[in-house]
Amino acid sequence: MDTTTAKGIIDIHCHTAGIGAGNSGCFISPAMRRSWRYRVFLKAFGVTEQELLKEGDGLVMRRTSQSLITSKRVTAAVILAMDGAVDDKGKLDRSQTEMFIPNEFVAAETAKYPNLLFGASINPLRRDALERLERAAADGAVLVKWLPSIQHFDPADRSLTPFYLKLVELGLPLLTHTGSEKSFTAVRNELADPERLRLPLSLGVNVIAAHAASNGRNHGESNHRRFLRLCGEYANLYADISALTQLNRLTHLQRLLKHPELFGRLLYGTDMPIPNTAAVTPLGFPNRLSPRRMLQIAQVPNPWDQDVALKEALGVPEQIFFNANSIIRL
């Protein structure tokens, strides 16, 4: 990796998308394509369906790289693959999968751009999960991303122990969604309960709780409280601060920053392309920022620079922006 990338800010939580154009292997379920979310996400990625059909799904990552090049603050972004649900034979079940973005596609496309890093995704119930994990590591994966709510597996399932041990062996951290999920049409939010992460934590996996379990409840208790309790028990539990400036989470970042003992374990992420939607605006913090400051941030043209400026203004210390460099597998 380029030394400037290693020393710069890395966004560890950046999505891509695909409809299967250009033989990418991606697909989106019919239900998802009928949803209003589909149109919003295409616009946020800065592409149209016609452009994808003409140029291929790799266009999304090319435009992501181009946008990053113009950023003055963020040097690189981890682009996340998205595995699907699997059937009882351990094979991809398209009927239960809302979005599929294969590792091979993301690995090949990110390799074209020095400012894009490969984030693998492997449903651990796949019959060949361990082989896929080794292949992803060989292809340069810097972490593994899970979204159990839509991939339909339980992180607490003890049959996943070999997968967790292989993550430790390969030095790959696990970035897994925690808290409620609202970006898809059908979810099982109980599978994103942070308490279900005790097994990988006890086996030594470096686990990154995406969004710091900032919303939702399980067993009558807030997921955030359950996350904080785990932090007190496991030093290998981390979290990213992606999505914490969304309008539906306005108090969540402030609440998290009340725990300075966690600052060494919080990692920078954006949940891109969400910052390119109406869900995130610097104008949504009149109780924290002056009108002048909000307008100044809103006028920052680059989405990553705007995201960094907003989080700095809301009190995120400098350390958090650089913690990922020592956690992900560079």
C-alpha positions, 0 to 999 in steps of 0.5 A: 500500500502507498505510504500516503494511503497508510497515513491518511484517513481511511473510510472503512464503511463504503458501499457499492452496487450493481445490477449485473451489468458488464457480467459483474455477477451482482444482482438486486431482488425484484422486491428491492428494485421495486422499492423507492430505495433503489432509485434513491441509492442509484442517485446517491451513487451518481449513476443511472440504470442506463449508464450501468447497462452501457458501461457496466457495474464497475462504473460505481467504483470508478466514480467513487474513486474519482470523488475520493481523488478530489477529497482533501481529507480522506485518502482511501475507502474500503468498498464492501462486497455483500454476500447473500442468504444461503440455502440448506445446502450451503449455496446462494439462495437468490430467492432470499437475497435482496442484494448480492455483490460478489467478492470477485467483482469487488476485488477485481475492481478495487485493484484498479484504483489505489484509493479503493480497498477490498472489503470481503463478504462471506456468509459463514453458512456457505459450504465452502466458507473457509475456502472463500475466506482464504481466497479473499485474503489472498485477493487483498481483503482488508476486512470481512463484512457481515449483515446478519439481518439480511444474510439470515445467520446467527453470529452466536451459532457455535458451528461458526467457530472454524470460521472465526478461528480462520479470521484470527489466523488470517488477521482479518477483522470482522465488520458486522452490522449491529442495531436495527437495519432499515435499508432493505425491505425484509430484515431479521433485526434480532440477528444484529443484537450485539450480544450475539457477538460474544462467541467471536470476541471470546475466540479473539476475533477483532470485531467492529460493530458497525454503527456502534449498535446505535439503534434498536432494542433486544430483550427490552434493552437498547442495543447501544447499552448492550454494546457498551457492556460488551466493550467493558468485557472485551478489548477486541470489540471496536465500532465504526461511527458510520451513519451516526449523523443521519437525521434519524440518529441525531443524538447517537454520535453525541451519546457515543462520544460521552465515553472517551475510554472508547476513543481508541476503539472507534473507527471512521466510516461514512456508510457512503452513499448515505451522506449523498442522500437527504438522510444526512445534512449539516443543517440538521444540528441547530442544537449543536452548531451555529447557523454559520457553521452549518452553512459552512459545512454544507458548502463543502463540495466533496462528500468525504470532506463534508462528512469529516468536517461535520463530525469534527464540528460535532466533537469527534477527536482527531484520533478516531479518524486514524484508528483504522490504520492499525486495525484493518489488514493493510 
